[in-house]
Amino acid sequence: MIPVEPDELTSWREEALCRDLTEVDFFPTPEDTVAINQAKEVCASCPVARACLEYAIETRQFEGIWGGHTPKERVKLRRLWQEEIRRAS
């Protein structure tokens, strides 16, 4: 994971495809696979999905689809990234 400066944490939001979408639910229930897949489809073509994902992991967002990942997926990614950092040290 690339360290993000505090003033850069949210600058990506201006370019996020989800910014003005009201017809897609980015905070669906875990059981709503249709809504989850719709949100992930938007994220898949978003130019700032990586920054969004990093923000969600760094700020420990426990709800919603961020950067195309569910909360459970982000927990797994966070663990992997932390392990990579430990190995690199």
Backbone atoms as SQL, in Angstrom:
CREATE TABLE atoms (id INTEGER PRIMARY KEY, chain TEXT, resi INTEGER, resn TEXT, atom TEXT, x REAL, y REAL, z REAL);
INSERT INTO atoms VALUES
  (1, 'A', 1, 'MET', 'N', 0.844, -1.171, 0.000),
  (2, 'A', 1, 'MET', 'CA', 0.000, 0.000, 0.000),
  (3, 'A', 1, 'MET', 'C', 0.889, 1.234, 0.000),
  (4, 'A', 2, 'ILE', 'N', 0.563, 2.179, -0.823),
  (5, 'A', 2, 'ILE', 'CA', 1.322, 3.410, -0.935),
  (6, 'A', 2, 'ILE', 'C', 0.831, 4.399, 0.114),
  (7, 'A', 3, 'PRO', 'N', 1.730, 4.965, 0.934),
  (8, 'A', 3, 'PRO', 'CA', 1.287, 5.948, 1.923),
  (9, 'A', 3, 'PRO', 'C', 0.641, 7.149, 1.236),
  (10, 'A', 4, 'VAL', 'N', -0.448, 7.616, 1.816),
  (11, 'A', 4, 'VAL', 'CA', -1.172, 8.745, 1.247),
  (12, 'A', 4, 'VAL', 'C', -1.089, 9.915, 2.209),
  (13, 'A', 5, 'GLU', 'N', -0.717, 11.063, 1.679),
  (14, 'A', 5, 'GLU', 'CA', -0.649, 12.272, 2.491),
  (15, 'A', 5, 'GLU', 'C', -2.067, 12.697, 2.870),
  (16, 'A', 6, 'PRO', 'N', -2.275, 13.283, 4.057),
  (17, 'A', 6, 'PRO', 'CA', -3.614, 13.668, 4.498),
  (18, 'A', 6, 'PRO', 'C', -4.392, 14.530, 3.514),
  (19, 'A', 7, 'ASP', 'N', -3.750, 15.494, 2.878),
  (20, 'A', 7, 'ASP', 'CA', -4.465, 16.365, 1.942),
  (21, 'A', 7, 'ASP', 'C', -4.816, 15.645, 0.642),
  (22, 'A', 8, 'GLU', 'N', -4.231, 14.480, 0.411),
  (23, 'A', 8, 'GLU', 'CA', -4.529, 13.702, -0.788),
  (24, 'A', 8, 'GLU', 'C', -5.577, 12.630, -0.536),
  (25, 'A', 9, 'LEU', 'N', -5.994, 12.470, 0.701),
  (26, 'A', 9, 'LEU', 'CA', -6.913, 11.397, 1.040),
  (27, 'A', 9, 'LEU', 'C', -8.223, 11.448, 0.270),
  (28, 'A', 10, 'THR', 'N', -8.717, 12.632, -0.025),
  (29, 'A', 10, 'THR', 'CA', -10.016, 12.717, -0.684),
  (30, 'A', 10, 'THR', 'C', -9.988, 13.459, -2.012),
  (31, 'A', 11, 'SER', 'N', -8.844, 13.854, -2.507),
  (32, 'A', 11, 'SER', 'CA', -8.782, 14.597, -3.768),
  (33, 'A', 11, 'SER', 'C', -9.297, 13.777, -4.945),
  (34, 'A', 12, 'TRP', 'N', -9.243, 12.472, -4.849),
  (35, 'A', 12, 'TRP', 'CA', -9.707, 11.581, -5.910),
  (36, 'A', 12, 'TRP', 'C', -11.220, 11.637, -6.084),
  (37, 'A', 13, 'ARG', 'N', -11.939, 12.072, -5.085),
  (38, 'A', 13, 'ARG', 'CA', -13.408, 12.054, -5.130),
  (39, 'A', 13, 'ARG', 'C', -13.995, 12.867, -6.275),
  (40, 'A', 14, 'GLU', 'N', -13.311, 13.904, -6.673),
  (41, 'A', 14, 'GLU', 'CA', -13.807, 14.744, -7.772),
  (42, 'A', 14, 'GLU', 'C', -13.933, 13.951, -9.070),
  (43, 'A', 15, 'GLU', 'N', -13.114, 12.919, -9.247),
  (44, 'A', 15, 'GLU', 'CA', -13.112, 12.132, -10.479),
  (45, 'A', 15, 'GLU', 'C', -13.853, 10.799, -10.354),
  (46, 'A', 16, 'ALA', 'N', -14.421, 10.532, -9.199),
  (47, 'A', 16, 'ALA', 'CA', -15.101, 9.249, -8.969),
  (48, 'A', 16, 'ALA', 'C', -16.387, 9.152, -9.790),
  (49, 'A', 17, 'LEU', 'N', -16.560, 8.022, -10.460),
  (50, 'A', 17, 'LEU', 'CA', -17.762, 7.814, -11.271),
  (51, 'A', 17, 'LEU', 'C', -19.025, 7.758, -10.416),
  (52, 'A', 18, 'CYS', 'N', -18.906, 7.344, -9.175),
  (53, 'A', 18, 'CYS', 'CA', -20.067, 7.217, -8.307),
  (54, 'A', 18, 'CYS', 'C', -20.545, 8.559, -7.753),
  (55, 'A', 19, 'ARG', 'N', -19.768, 9.570, -7.948),
  (56, 'A', 19, 'ARG', 'CA', -20.036, 10.880, -7.334),
  (57, 'A', 19, 'ARG', 'C', -21.474, 11.352, -7.496),
  (58, 'A', 20, 'ASP', 'N', -22.012, 11.254, -8.679),
  (59, 'A', 20, 'ASP', 'CA', -23.358, 11.757, -8.930),
  (60, 'A', 20, 'ASP', 'C', -24.373, 10.669, -9.248),
  (61, 'A', 21, 'LEU', 'N', -24.004, 9.417, -9.035),
  (62, 'A', 21, 'LEU', 'CA', -24.936, 8.322, -9.319),
  (63, 'A', 21, 'LEU', 'C', -25.887, 8.133, -8.143),
  (64, 'A', 22, 'THR', 'N', -27.158, 8.263, -8.420),
  (65, 'A', 22, 'THR', 'CA', -28.144, 8.025, -7.364),
  (66, 'A', 22, 'THR', 'C', -28.862, 6.700, -7.558),
  (67, 'A', 23, 'GLU', 'N', -28.778, 6.137, -8.758),
  (68, 'A', 23, 'GLU', 'CA', -29.499, 4.900, -9.045),
  (69, 'A', 23, 'GLU', 'C', -28.727, 3.638, -8.650),
  (70, 'A', 24, 'VAL', 'N', -27.495, 3.783, -8.201),
  (71, 'A', 24, 'VAL', 'CA', -26.692, 2.639, -7.765),
  (72, 'A', 24, 'VAL', 'C', -26.447, 2.765, -6.263),
  (73, 'A', 25, 'ASP', 'N', -26.701, 1.680, -5.548),
  (74, 'A', 25, 'ASP', 'CA', -26.524, 1.658, -4.098),
  (75, 'A', 25, 'ASP', 'C', -25.116, 1.169, -3.769),
  (76, 'A', 26, 'PHE', 'N', -24.301, 2.050, -3.206),
  (77, 'A', 26, 'PHE', 'CA', -22.934, 1.682, -2.841),
  (78, 'A', 26, 'PHE', 'C', -22.835, 1.231, -1.381),
  (79, 'A', 27, 'PHE', 'N', -23.980, 1.199, -0.694),
  (80, 'A', 27, 'PHE', 'CA', -24.027, 0.729, 0.688),
  (81, 'A', 27, 'PHE', 'C', -25.149, -0.295, 0.849),
  (82, 'A', 28, 'PRO', 'N', -25.102, -1.358, 0.031),
  (83, 'A', 28, 'PRO', 'CA', -26.144, -2.385, 0.098),
  (84, 'A', 28, 'PRO', 'C', -25.932, -3.304, 1.300),
  (85, 'A', 29, 'THR', 'N', -26.975, -4.056, 1.610),
  (86, 'A', 29, 'THR', 'CA', -26.824, -5.079, 2.649),
  (87, 'A', 29, 'THR', 'C', -25.953, -6.199, 2.079),
  (88, 'A', 30, 'PRO', 'N', -25.291, -6.939, 2.929),
  (89, 'A', 30, 'PRO', 'CA', -24.431, -8.031, 2.441),
  (90, 'A', 30, 'PRO', 'C', -25.179, -9.087, 1.625),
  (91, 'A', 31, 'GLU', 'N', -26.470, -9.207, 1.836),
  (92, 'A', 31, 'GLU', 'CA', -27.269, -10.200, 1.115),
  (93, 'A', 31, 'GLU', 'C', -27.700, -9.732, -0.271),
  (94, 'A', 32, 'ASP', 'N', -27.621, -8.447, -0.535),
  (95, 'A', 32, 'ASP', 'CA', -28.111, -7.880, -1.798),
  (96, 'A', 32, 'ASP', 'C', -27.035, -7.983, -2.883),
  (97, 'A', 33, 'THR', 'N', -26.900, -9.182, -3.421),
  (98, 'A', 33, 'THR', 'CA', -25.843, -9.430, -4.404),
  (99, 'A', 33, 'THR', 'C', -26.048, -8.650, -5.696),
  (100, 'A', 34, 'VAL', 'N', -27.295, -8.351, -6.043),
  (101, 'A', 34, 'VAL', 'CA', -27.561, -7.573, -7.255),
  (102, 'A', 34, 'VAL', 'C', -26.986, -6.163, -7.089),
  (103, 'A', 35, 'ALA', 'N', -27.278, -5.523, -5.982),
  (104, 'A', 35, 'ALA', 'CA', -26.769, -4.173, -5.730),
  (105, 'A', 35, 'ALA', 'C', -25.243, -4.173, -5.607),
  (106, 'A', 36, 'ILE', 'N', -24.690, -5.180, -4.963),
  (107, 'A', 36, 'ILE', 'CA', -23.234, -5.285, -4.824),
  (108, 'A', 36, 'ILE', 'C', -22.589, -5.377, -6.201),
  (109, 'A', 37, 'ASN', 'N', -23.135, -6.216, -7.051),
  (110, 'A', 37, 'ASN', 'CA', -22.577, -6.370, -8.398),
  (111, 'A', 37, 'ASN', 'C', -22.730, -5.100, -9.231),
  (112, 'A', 38, 'GLN', 'N', -23.837, -4.388, -9.078),
  (113, 'A', 38, 'GLN', 'CA', -24.015, -3.124, -9.798),
  (114, 'A', 38, 'GLN', 'C', -22.961, -2.110, -9.360),
  (115, 'A', 39, 'ALA', 'N', -22.737, -2.007, -8.071),
  (116, 'A', 39, 'ALA', 'CA', -21.740, -1.071, -7.559),
  (117, 'A', 39, 'ALA', 'C', -20.345, -1.455, -8.054),
  (118, 'A', 40, 'LYS', 'N', -20.035, -2.741, -8.022),
  (119, 'A', 40, 'LYS', 'CA', -18.726, -3.209, -8.476),
  (120, 'A', 40, 'LYS', 'C', -18.518, -2.931, -9.966),
  (121, 'A', 41, 'GLU', 'N', -19.579, -2.994, -10.745),
  (122, 'A', 41, 'GLU', 'CA', -19.476, -2.685, -12.173),
  (123, 'A', 41, 'GLU', 'C', -19.083, -1.233, -12.390),
  (124, 'A', 42, 'VAL', 'N', -19.660, -0.338, -11.615),
  (125, 'A', 42, 'VAL', 'CA', -19.289, 1.078, -11.717),
  (126, 'A', 42, 'VAL', 'C', -17.821, 1.241, -11.339),
  (127, 'A', 43, 'CYS', 'N', -17.422, 0.632, -10.251),
  (128, 'A', 43, 'CYS', 'CA', -16.039, 0.738, -9.779),
  (129, 'A', 43, 'CYS', 'C', -15.043, 0.181, -10.789),
  (130, 'A', 44, 'ALA', 'N', -15.440, -0.851, -11.505),
  (131, 'A', 44, 'ALA', 'CA', -14.538, -1.497, -12.461),
  (132, 'A', 44, 'ALA', 'C', -14.079, -0.544, -13.561),
  (133, 'A', 45, 'SER', 'N', -14.884, 0.440, -13.879),
  (134, 'A', 45, 'SER', 'CA', -14.488, 1.383, -14.924),
  (135, 'A', 45, 'SER', 'C', -14.138, 2.765, -14.370),
  (136, 'A', 46, 'CYS', 'N', -14.033, 2.874, -13.078),
  (137, 'A', 46, 'CYS', 'CA', -13.728, 4.159, -12.443),
  (138, 'A', 46, 'CYS', 'C', -12.221, 4.435, -12.470),
  (139, 'A', 47, 'PRO', 'N', -11.831, 5.633, -12.890),
  (140, 'A', 47, 'PRO', 'CA', -10.405, 5.950, -12.967),
  (141, 'A', 47, 'PRO', 'C', -9.722, 6.118, -11.608),
  (142, 'A', 48, 'VAL', 'N', -10.496, 6.251, -10.540),
  (143, 'A', 48, 'VAL', 'CA', -9.894, 6.462, -9.221),
  (144, 'A', 48, 'VAL', 'C', -10.225, 5.325, -8.244),
  (145, 'A', 49, 'ALA', 'N', -10.567, 4.172, -8.775),
  (146, 'A', 49, 'ALA', 'CA', -10.940, 3.036, -7.923),
  (147, 'A', 49, 'ALA', 'C', -9.822, 2.659, -6.957),
  (148, 'A', 50, 'ARG', 'N', -8.594, 2.690, -7.417),
  (149, 'A', 50, 'ARG', 'CA', -7.462, 2.314, -6.545),
  (150, 'A', 50, 'ARG', 'C', -7.328, 3.294, -5.367),
  (151, 'A', 51, 'ALA', 'N', -7.433, 4.585, -5.655),
  (152, 'A', 51, 'ALA', 'CA', -7.348, 5.588, -4.587),
  (153, 'A', 51, 'ALA', 'C', -8.516, 5.436, -3.622),
  (154, 'A', 52, 'CYS', 'N', -9.675, 5.138, -4.150),
  (155, 'A', 52, 'CYS', 'CA', -10.868, 4.926, -3.332),
  (156, 'A', 52, 'CYS', 'C', -10.664, 3.731, -2.401),
  (157, 'A', 53, 'LEU', 'N', -10.155, 2.652, -2.951),
  (158, 'A', 53, 'LEU', 'CA', -9.891, 1.458, -2.168),
  (159, 'A', 53, 'LEU', 'C', -8.862, 1.734, -1.076),
  (160, 'A', 54, 'GLU', 'N', -7.795, 2.405, -1.416),
  (161, 'A', 54, 'GLU', 'CA', -6.760, 2.727, -0.428),
  (162, 'A', 54, 'GLU', 'C', -7.326, 3.604, 0.681),
  (163, 'A', 55, 'TYR', 'N', -8.147, 4.571, 0.309),
  (164, 'A', 55, 'TYR', 'CA', -8.788, 5.434, 1.304),
  (165, 'A', 55, 'TYR', 'C', -9.635, 4.593, 2.260),
  (166, 'A', 56, 'ALA', 'N', -10.455, 3.708, 1.699),
  (167, 'A', 56, 'ALA', 'CA', -11.341, 2.888, 2.519),
  (168, 'A', 56, 'ALA', 'C', -10.558, 1.997, 3.479),
  (169, 'A', 57, 'ILE', 'N', -9.447, 1.458, 3.012),
  (170, 'A', 57, 'ILE', 'CA', -8.639, 0.595, 3.871),
  (171, 'A', 57, 'ILE', 'C', -7.926, 1.414, 4.939),
  (172, 'A', 58, 'GLU', 'N', -7.338, 2.530, 4.536),
  (173, 'A', 58, 'GLU', 'CA', -6.602, 3.353, 5.494),
  (174, 'A', 58, 'GLU', 'C', -7.495, 3.963, 6.558),
  (175, 'A', 59, 'THR', 'N', -8.723, 4.289, 6.198),
  (176, 'A', 59, 'THR', 'CA', -9.641, 4.912, 7.154),
  (177, 'A', 59, 'THR', 'C', -10.614, 3.907, 7.754),
  (178, 'A', 60, 'ARG', 'N', -10.392, 2.646, 7.449),
  (179, 'A', 60, 'ARG', 'CA', -11.174, 1.530, 8.001),
  (180, 'A', 60, 'ARG', 'C', -12.682, 1.732, 7.819),
  (181, 'A', 61, 'GLN', 'N', -13.075, 1.870, 6.578),
  (182, 'A', 61, 'GLN', 'CA', -14.500, 1.942, 6.248),
  (183, 'A', 61, 'GLN', 'C', -15.079, 0.535, 6.338),
  (184, 'A', 62, 'PHE', 'N', -15.999, 0.321, 7.251),
  (185, 'A', 62, 'PHE', 'CA', -16.538, -1.009, 7.489),
  (186, 'A', 62, 'PHE', 'C', -17.856, -1.276, 6.772),
  (187, 'A', 63, 'GLU', 'N', -18.317, -0.325, 5.999),
  (188, 'A', 63, 'GLU', 'CA', -19.556, -0.503, 5.255),
  (189, 'A', 63, 'GLU', 'C', -19.361, -0.009, 3.835),
  (190, 'A', 64, 'GLY', 'N', -20.165, -0.546, 2.938),
  (191, 'A', 64, 'GLY', 'CA', -20.190, -0.051, 1.570),
  (192, 'A', 64, 'GLY', 'C', -19.179, -0.683, 0.635),
  (193, 'A', 65, 'ILE', 'N', -19.391, -0.374, -0.640),
  (194, 'A', 65, 'ILE', 'CA', -18.484, -0.808, -1.698),
  (195, 'A', 65, 'ILE', 'C', -17.540, 0.358, -1.975),
  (196, 'A', 66, 'TRP', 'N', -16.277, 0.125, -1.798),
  (197, 'A', 66, 'TRP', 'CA', -15.251, 1.154, -2.021),
  (198, 'A', 66, 'TRP', 'C', -14.201, 0.550, -2.944),
  (199, 'A', 67, 'GLY', 'N', -13.896, 1.229, -4.023),
  (200, 'A', 67, 'GLY', 'CA', -12.881, 0.723, -4.943),
  (201, 'A', 67, 'GLY', 'C', -13.217, -0.647, -5.497),
  (202, 'A', 68, 'GLY', 'N', -14.491, -0.978, -5.548),
  (203, 'A', 68, 'GLY', 'CA', -14.919, -2.255, -6.098),
  (204, 'A', 68, 'GLY', 'C', -14.833, -3.421, -5.145),
  (205, 'A', 69, 'HIS', 'N', -14.708, -3.159, -3.849),
  (206, 'A', 69, 'HIS', 'CA', -14.550, -4.231, -2.872),
  (207, 'A', 69, 'HIS', 'C', -15.539, -4.090, -1.716),
  (208, 'A', 70, 'THR', 'N', -16.015, -5.226, -1.264),
  (209, 'A', 70, 'THR', 'CA', -16.906, -5.278, -0.113),
  (210, 'A', 70, 'THR', 'C', -16.091, -5.133, 1.172),
  (211, 'A', 71, 'PRO', 'N', -16.770, -4.917, 2.296),
  (212, 'A', 71, 'PRO', 'CA', -16.025, -4.837, 3.564),
  (213, 'A', 71, 'PRO', 'C', -15.181, -6.084, 3.848),
  (214, 'A', 72, 'LYS', 'N', -15.722, -7.268, 3.617),
  (215, 'A', 72, 'LYS', 'CA', -14.952, -8.498, 3.865),
  (216, 'A', 72, 'LYS', 'C', -13.731, -8.579, 2.957),
  (217, 'A', 73, 'GLU', 'N', -13.898, -8.182, 1.702),
  (218, 'A', 73, 'GLU', 'CA', -12.767, -8.208, 0.766),
  (219, 'A', 73, 'GLU', 'C', -11.695, -7.218, 1.193),
  (220, 'A', 74, 'ARG', 'N', -12.117, -6.068, 1.702),
  (221, 'A', 74, 'ARG', 'CA', -11.135, -5.059, 2.146),
  (222, 'A', 74, 'ARG', 'C', -10.362, -5.534, 3.369),
  (223, 'A', 75, 'VAL', 'N', -11.016, -6.245, 4.259),
  (224, 'A', 75, 'VAL', 'CA', -10.312, -6.784, 5.433),
  (225, 'A', 75, 'VAL', 'C', -9.202, -7.729, 4.977),
  (226, 'A', 76, 'LYS', 'N', -9.509, -8.584, 4.025),
  (227, 'A', 76, 'LYS', 'CA', -8.502, -9.517, 3.499),
  (228, 'A', 76, 'LYS', 'C', -7.357, -8.763, 2.826),
  (229, 'A', 77, 'LEU', 'N', -7.701, -7.751, 2.018),
  (230, 'A', 77, 'LEU', 'CA', -6.663, -6.959, 1.347),
  (231, 'A', 77, 'LEU', 'C', -5.788, -6.231, 2.347),
  (232, 'A', 78, 'ARG', 'N', -6.391, -5.683, 3.378),
  (233, 'A', 78, 'ARG', 'CA', -5.623, -4.971, 4.411),
  (234, 'A', 78, 'ARG', 'C', -4.607, -5.910, 5.051),
  (235, 'A', 79, 'ARG', 'N', -5.033, -7.121, 5.345),
  (236, 'A', 79, 'ARG', 'CA', -4.118, -8.110, 5.939),
  (237, 'A', 79, 'ARG', 'C', -2.972, -8.434, 4.986),
  (238, 'A', 80, 'LEU', 'N', -3.298, -8.620, 3.721),
  (239, 'A', 80, 'LEU', 'CA', -2.261, -8.910, 2.729),
  (240, 'A', 80, 'LEU', 'C', -1.279, -7.754, 2.607),
  (241, 'A', 81, 'TRP', 'N', -1.801, -6.535, 2.552),
  (242, 'A', 81, 'TRP', 'CA', -0.932, -5.359, 2.422),
  (243, 'A', 81, 'TRP', 'C', -0.039, -5.201, 3.655),
  (244, 'A', 82, 'GLN', 'N', -0.609, -5.448, 4.830),
  (245, 'A', 82, 'GLN', 'CA', 0.198, -5.350, 6.049),
  (246, 'A', 82, 'GLN', 'C', 1.301, -6.409, 6.051),
  (247, 'A', 83, 'GLU', 'N', 0.978, -7.587, 5.572),
  (248, 'A', 83, 'GLU', 'CA', 1.985, -8.649, 5.488),
  (249, 'A', 83, 'GLU', 'C', 3.094, -8.274, 4.503),
  (250, 'A', 84, 'GLU', 'N', 2.728, -7.681, 3.397),
  (251, 'A', 84, 'GLU', 'CA', 3.721, -7.235, 2.411),
  (252, 'A', 84, 'GLU', 'C', 4.658, -6.185, 3.019),
  (253, 'A', 85, 'ILE', 'N', 4.097, -5.283, 3.789),
  (254, 'A', 85, 'ILE', 'CA', 4.893, -4.242, 4.438),
  (255, 'A', 85, 'ILE', 'C', 5.861, -4.876, 5.434),
  (256, 'A', 86, 'ARG', 'N', 5.373, -5.834, 6.201),
  (257, 'A', 86, 'ARG', 'CA', 6.244, -6.518, 7.181),
  (258, 'A', 86, 'ARG', 'C', 7.385, -7.245, 6.501),
  (259, 'A', 87, 'ARG', 'N', 7.090, -7.921, 5.372),
  (260, 'A', 87, 'ARG', 'CA', 8.133, -8.653, 4.659),
  (261, 'A', 87, 'ARG', 'C', 9.166, -7.708, 4.038),
  (262, 'A', 88, 'ALA', 'N', 8.715, -6.540, 3.618),
  (263, 'A', 88, 'ALA', 'CA', 9.621, -5.581, 2.983),
  (264, 'A', 88, 'ALA', 'C', 10.518, -4.878, 4.003),
  (265, 'A', 89, 'SER', 'N', 10.106, -4.907, 5.267),
  (266, 'A', 89, 'SER', 'CA', 10.880, -4.195, 6.298),
  (267, 'A', 89, 'SER', 'C', 12.119, -4.936, 6.693);
